Amino acid sequence: MIGHDLAGRYEILTRVGGGGMALVYKAHDVLLNRKVAVKVLRQQFVGDEEFIRRFRREAQSAAALSHPNVVSIYDVGQEDDIHYIVMEYVEGNNLNEIIQERAPLQTDEAIRIAVQICDALDHAHQNHIIHRDIKPHNILIGNNGRVKVTDFGIARAVTSSTITQTGSVVGSVHYFSPEHAKGINTGEKSDLYSLGIVLYQMLTAKLPFLGESPISVALKHLQEPFEEPRVVNPHIPQSVENVILKAMRKNPAERYGSAHEMLLDLDTCLRPDRLNEPRIQFIANHDMDETRIMPAIRGGAVAASSDGPSRTEPKAVVSDTTSVNLQDAEQEKKPKGWKKPVLVVSITLALLVLLLFGFKWVLAQLDPGEVNVPYVIGMTETDARTTLTEAGLRVKDPVTREFHKDIPKDVVFDQSKDNIRVKKGSFIELSVSDGPEMKELKNYVGQKLQSAKEELIAMGVAEERILVTEEHSEEEAGTILEQTPKDGEMFDPETAEVSFVVSMGRETVDMPDLTDMRLKDARSLLKSLELVLEEDDILYEASYLHEKDHVIRQDNFNPNDKVPKGSKVSITVSKGPPEDSKTYTFNIRISPATAGKASEVKIIYSDATGENIEGVKRTIDSTVDIPVTVILAPDTVARVTVLRDNQFMDTKEIRYDQIGAGGDSPNLTIPGDGETTPPPDTPDGDQQAQAEVDESNGENGAEGQEAGT
């Protein structure tokens, strides 16, 4: 159930408790964003249609209760064969845990708790709902001190099938009322009897009736008196003891008439004027089920009725009820001889002696003799049987077997009749440990680690004994890949270690910076890192800043991101300048500053691809032609600047709308010192072309030439 979304609304978080009929889980109501408790009916009861029908009806009746001391019912439903009740989740402890931890409680605290329980019962009884299973386990104490009574309704959803399965009356035998133990219909006063036992336990730290079996405890409820509370705990005020004595009367007629009457008594029992009130007295009842001492009936108490009509002599009745004849009494006054009586007495005594010795002789023949019962606690069952058999005793089968976390399996932890002498051949009862209670480990592979941890901790496995190792895999991070012990193996939650191999997700790599990298180089790099670049994940777009087939940007991962291996990468790649751009190439003819000496030439240009781009940097020792290519966007201007020996020589501007369809030609000449004419190898046609270009560039070109000179 852990991790299950019940009805698509209640996310089961962890198991918090359970009883004979249902399991209780802490859950999250995703619709209202609150914690709730979900009670799920055990599977063995889902086949009884009558039980299901009454379960629903009683749960709906309990939902009608609205009281601050009653756990609220939010929802009742069914999903497949899961029948559930959604109720208020109380953050705190149940009363049984508090009693086990620090009972006996202070009187005022116990009365405060009992008042709230009684108030809840009064409200329920007014709505014709009887709890029938009041016990500390069903009393929740919130962290704010508020008392909440739970399990209204489910206790009455019991049919003959449940009695057949359990073999006893359903309920908690230590808190049974006598009429409940008899198996007859129980009413409101049965709840008050159970509340009296709860108050008794809070104030004395013990139960009023204990026994070796549920049947023996039930019989004590019916027949035996309990030890009075003030005998166990003298600090209990008499007024409080009176409340317990009245609530726990075996005869329902002698108890409180209603929960409201008991509530009024609880409200006032700690008043100073009541603390030392007289002990409550009850008129002796004549319940035929109660065990009492009856006077013995003596043999001659009544004369035989058949002799009455035939006897006419008057009779006298003496103290031992023996009838004598008055005439015989008169004759006793006459003296008699003493020999005959003595003879009769002697013969009688002799016969008695012979009879006594004969009886002893017969007993001696029948008596097998006595033996000491060996102490076999701590032995294995086999050794204990052998020891008892050798001593002339027998083991009663079957032996009692119980789980014990501190006693090894098959070791005897209790025996009957230890350290006494018994008749040879007597039966000895043994109690044998089944060892720690083993549980079956379910399959957690594929589940989330946190969910598995919560479930194991709820089963009793300490968190430090849940061992986790991690490894990379294709599964989502936090998913269990392997477990030890394996699915279905039995383990002891108190001592066993549970190991999980948990996925860390896929192995990651650092995402490289692909910007301005050639596409084929980017493909190779990503492939070496086990990352995937598919053609559908490549977006092409025009770019002035990036050359064709160079990466413009990375779309889904940034450089240095941790990326799982096998992840798909998306990039944008340049397909070159836009179609409406223009490319213009022209030559710069430049000579060294001084003929015969080397000069350093640097050409810087700005166009649609960027500003102040260093296009050329070289050393010349003669006149050379250097081609310069610029790209222009519509309505823009490209600018080319020439430096020689780090001195500004000239600047040339090219406008988008000035670029014609003609071929490229040199259009910028920078002579050396003393040069006035182009070098001899320059054809006249080139000079004419240069002049035409200069003329087409307008005044800016002329100004650039003047600046160069």
Beta strands, then each sheet from edge to edge (+ up, - down):
strand 1: 5-6
strand 2: 10-18
strand 3: 22-29
strand 4: 34-41
strand 5: 73-79
strand 6: 82-88
strand 7: 92-94
strand 8: 139-142
strand 9: 147-149
strand 10: 315-317
strand 11: 323-325
strand 12: 370-372
strand 13: 394-395
strand 14: 400-402
strand 15: 412-415
strand 16: 421-423
strand 17: 427-428
strand 18: 430-433
strand 19: 439-440
strand 20: 466-471
strand 21: 480-484
strand 22: 490-491
strand 23: 498-503
strand 24: 508-510
strand 25: 538-541
strand 26: 551-554
strand 27: 562-564
strand 28: 571-574
strand 29: 582-590
strand 30: 599-607
strand 31: 610-620
strand 32: 624-632
strand 33: 637-644
strand 34: 647-655
strand 35: 666-670
sheet 1: 1+ 2- 3+ 4- 6+ 5-
sheet 2: 7+ 8- 9+
sheet 3: 10+ 11-
sheet 4: 12+ 16-
sheet 5: 13+ 17+
sheet 6: 14+ 18+ 15-
sheet 7: 19+ 22-
sheet 8: 20+ 23+ 21-
sheet 9: 24+ 27-
sheet 10: 25+ 28+ 26-
sheet 11: 32+ 29- 35-
sheet 12: 31+ 30- 33+ 34-
end
